[in-house]
Amino acid sequence: MSFFVTPFEVSARTFPEPVKCRFVHIFPGIATRHSDTIDCVFRMNGRPVMVAIPCRTLNELREREHKYLSDQQLAEIAGLHLRRVVENAYDPTQAELLLGETELRALALELGYI
């Protein structure tokens, strides 16, 4: 499923050279980690990075605004979030990235999904 998000490179002052990021897959974290999230997994210079999107946030978006985000859109939002996190000099390989409601809305709006 790596066609969901085109591989990209990000430059940041915390890394000596540009970081190569590649989308791997998207799956519900409910089954694997018991976490009520949709997990988007990327490889950053070969190391796994997970962007977790809470299902509660997606439900609120559906109920309040009647907006439904597809897997493709969620993967692109997660990729943009990962890019921004790395650009801001944070190493996401140390922990899972949780995408909050405010950030999800802002990124979805920026990409034209809501």
Long-range contacts (C-beta under 8 A, 24 or more apart in sequence): 1-25, 1-26, 4-71, 4-72, 4-75, 4-76, 5-42, 5-75, 5-76, 5-78, 5-79, 8-79, 8-83, 10-83, 10-86, 10-87, 11-87, 12-86, 12-87, 12-88, 12-89, 13-89, 14-89, 14-90, 14-91, 15-86, 15-91, 19-44, 19-45, 19-86, 20-44, 20-45, 21-49, 21-79, 21-82, 21-83, 21-86, 23-75, 23-79, 24-48, 26-71, 26-74, 26-75, 26-78, 28-55, 30-55, 37-98, 38-74, 40-74, 40-75, 40-78, 40-79, 42-78, 42-79, 42-82, 44-82, 44-86, 44-92, 44-93, 47-93, 48-93, 49-82, 49-92, 49-93, 49-97, 50-96, 50-97, 51-78, 51-81, 51-82, 51-96, 51-97, 51-99, 52-96, 52-97, 52-98, 52-99, 53-77, 53-78, 53-99, 53-104, 54-98, 54-99, 54-100, 54-101, 57-99, 57-100, 57-101, 57-104, 60-101, 61-104, 61-105, 61-114, 65-114, 67-108, 67-113, 67-114, 69-108, 69-113, 69-114, 73-108, 73-111, 73-113, 76-111, 77-104, 77-107, 77-108, 77-111, 77-113, 80-107, 80-110, 80-111, 81-107
